[in-house]
Amino acid sequence: MAGLQGRRALVTGAGSGIGVAMSLRLARDGAAVMCADINEDAARRTAAQVAEAGGFAEAVRLDVTSEDEVRDVIERTIVAFGGLDVLMNNAGIAGGDWERTVAVNLTGVYYGLVHAAQAMALRGGGSIVNTASVAGLVGLAGMQPPAADAPPPSSGYVAAKHGVVGMTKQFALAYAGRGVRVNAICPGYIDTPLIAGVTSVEAGRAFLESLHPMGRLGRAEEVAAAAAFLASDDASFITGTTLTVDGGYTAR
Ligand SMILES: NC(=O)c1ccc[n+]([C@@H]2O[C@H](COP(=O)([O-])OP(=O)(O)OC[C@H]3O[C@@H](n4cnc5c(N)ncnc54)[C@H](O)[C@@H]3O)[C@@H](O)[C@H]2O)c1
């Protein structure tokens, strides 16, 4: 299938995990891909992987917490590729303090929405896919009971991801009449470097696997497939929704 033939895409957080899989998948489906990451070397490695697989990609450094950088990279993508049809608003962190977590996972996604939606609407439309999480729909279970004298772990992450789900709906409504679709994917735990601190310990991996009725972690490619669907014309009447890719995590 080449459901994104001729499309121009920007992927944030393209240097690792889900962003790598998204870049490869979008390119395989026919899109030119701008791989953006705060780690420029990692973005370049992803672009090289895309090229090795027969696709077309460029790489750029981007810190999504800088509104100026987000605006510049969107403009640069439009200049390089002649337009922007798809944004994978995907960069994210786990385990930072409240301010940093919200800056990357919520404000960074907001900047992408603001500037990509406007640019797309001016050029006839496009599709934005925000990477939220099951943590955008429900709270997260911990391996240990929460400490009595500290805030619950992952509070900032859960708040930011719920915010991403909310922004997805608000931007979808605002741009529904201007040709820009805005959706979110909500992955369960996906086997990427983001959660390596837990999965590198056998008990941690087993705990995370046990949270999913399918009894395993997800693969980045499985998330990328759902995101590519939402970005494509197969999802032409879908906007403002969340698509869980979670092995049944939120079904119980
Ligand atoms: N892995 C999971 O279990 C899981 C589950 C649900 C949602 N998610 C979400 O998926 C997205 C991708 O996660 P992943 O698992 O691929 O993580 P990852 O750590 O493998 O990759 C994240 C990438 O984002 C980049 N990044 C971090 N801060 C950035 C910034 N300020 N600007 C630009 N790039 C930045 C990193 O350099 C890295 O390359 C995140 O939004 C994450 O919250 C992951």
Ligand as a Chemical Component Dictionary entry (heavy atoms), coordinates in Angstrom:
data_LIG
# 
_chem_comp.id                   LIG 
_chem_comp.type                 NON-POLYMER 
_chem_comp.pdbx_formal_charge   0 
_chem_comp.three_letter_code    LIG 
# 
loop_
_chem_comp_atom.comp_id 
_chem_comp_atom.atom_id 
_chem_comp_atom.alt_atom_id 
_chem_comp_atom.type_symbol 
_chem_comp_atom.charge 
_chem_comp_atom.model_Cartn_x 
_chem_comp_atom.model_Cartn_y 
_chem_comp_atom.model_Cartn_z 
_chem_comp_atom.pdbx_ordinal 
LIG N1  N1  N 0  7.205  3.704  25.050 1  
LIG C1  C1  C 0  6.039  3.706  25.665 2  
LIG O1  O1  O 0  5.704  2.813  26.473 3  
LIG C2  C2  C 0  5.037  4.807  25.361 4  
LIG C3  C3  C 0  3.710  4.591  25.739 5  
LIG C4  C4  C 0  2.771  5.578  25.486 6  
LIG C5  C5  C 0  3.154  6.752  24.883 7  
LIG N2  N2  N 1  4.454  6.927  24.545 8  
LIG C6  C6  C 0  4.803  8.208  23.916 9  
LIG O2  O2  O 0  5.354  7.972  22.645 10 
LIG C7  C7  C 0  6.219  9.043  22.305 11 
LIG C8  C8  C 0  7.541  8.470  21.835 12 
LIG O3  O3  O 0  8.072  7.697  22.890 13 
LIG P1  P1  P 0  9.154  6.549  22.674 14 
LIG O4  O4  O 0  8.723  5.408  23.481 15 
LIG O5  O5  O -1 9.437  6.391  21.239 16 
LIG O6  O6  O 0  10.390 7.234  23.444 17 
LIG P2  P2  P 0  11.936 7.305  23.085 18 
LIG O7  O7  O 0  12.586 7.809  24.327 19 
LIG O8  O8  O 0  12.400 6.024  22.496 20 
LIG O9  O9  O 0  11.994 8.430  21.959 21 
LIG C9  C9  C 0  11.626 9.766  22.238 22 
LIG C10 C10 C 0  12.412 10.699 21.332 23 
LIG O10 O10 O 0  12.002 12.040 21.633 24 
LIG C11 C11 C 0  13.147 12.856 21.643 25 
LIG N3  N3  N 0  12.922 14.044 22.468 26 
LIG C12 C12 C 0  12.899 14.135 23.821 27 
LIG N4  N4  N 0  12.716 15.411 24.185 28 
LIG C13 C13 C 0  12.621 16.130 23.047 29 
LIG C14 C14 C 0  12.439 17.515 22.783 30 
LIG N5  N5  N 0  12.355 18.402 23.779 31 
LIG N6  N6  N 0  12.361 17.904 21.495 32 
LIG C15 C15 C 0  12.478 17.010 20.494 33 
LIG N7  N7  N 0  12.683 15.707 20.674 34 
LIG C16 C16 C 0  12.749 15.279 21.950 35 
LIG C17 C17 C 0  14.256 11.971 22.224 36 
LIG O11 O11 O 0  15.546 12.470 21.903 37 
LIG C18 C18 C 0  13.935 10.634 21.583 38 
LIG O12 O12 O 0  14.620 10.472 20.363 39 
LIG C19 C19 C 0  6.313  9.927  23.560 40 
LIG O13 O13 O 0  5.420  11.012 23.423 41 
LIG C20 C20 C 0  5.853  9.005  24.661 42 
LIG O14 O14 O 0  5.322  9.693  25.768 43 
LIG C21 C21 C 0  5.403  5.983  24.740 44 
# 
loop_
_chem_comp_bond.comp_id 
_chem_comp_bond.atom_id_1 
_chem_comp_bond.atom_id_2 
_chem_comp_bond.value_order 
_chem_comp_bond.pdbx_ordinal 
LIG N1  C1  SING 1  
LIG C1  O1  DOUB 2  
LIG C1  C2  SING 3  
LIG C2  C3  SING 4  
LIG C2  C21 DOUB 5  
LIG C3  C4  DOUB 6  
LIG C4  C5  SING 7  
LIG C5  N2  DOUB 8  
LIG N2  C6  SING 9  
LIG N2  C21 SING 10 
LIG C6  O2  SING 11 
LIG C6  C20 SING 12 
LIG O2  C7  SING 13 
LIG C7  C8  SING 14 
LIG C7  C19 SING 15 
LIG C8  O3  SING 16 
LIG O3  P1  SING 17 
LIG P1  O4  DOUB 18 
LIG P1  O5  SING 19 
LIG P1  O6  SING 20 
LIG O6  P2  SING 21 
LIG P2  O7  DOUB 22 
LIG P2  O8  SING 23 
LIG P2  O9  SING 24 
LIG O9  C9  SING 25 
LIG C9  C10 SING 26 
LIG C10 O10 SING 27 
LIG C10 C18 SING 28 
LIG O10 C11 SING 29 
LIG C11 N3  SING 30 
LIG C11 C17 SING 31 
LIG N3  C12 SING 32 
LIG N3  C16 SING 33 
LIG C12 N4  DOUB 34 
LIG N4  C13 SING 35 
LIG C13 C14 SING 36 
LIG C13 C16 DOUB 37 
LIG C14 N5  SING 38 
LIG C14 N6  DOUB 39 
LIG N6  C15 SING 40 
LIG C15 N7  DOUB 41 
LIG N7  C16 SING 42 
LIG C17 O11 SING 43 
LIG C17 C18 SING 44 
LIG C18 O12 SING 45 
LIG C19 O13 SING 46 
LIG C19 C20 SING 47 
LIG C20 O14 SING 48 
# 
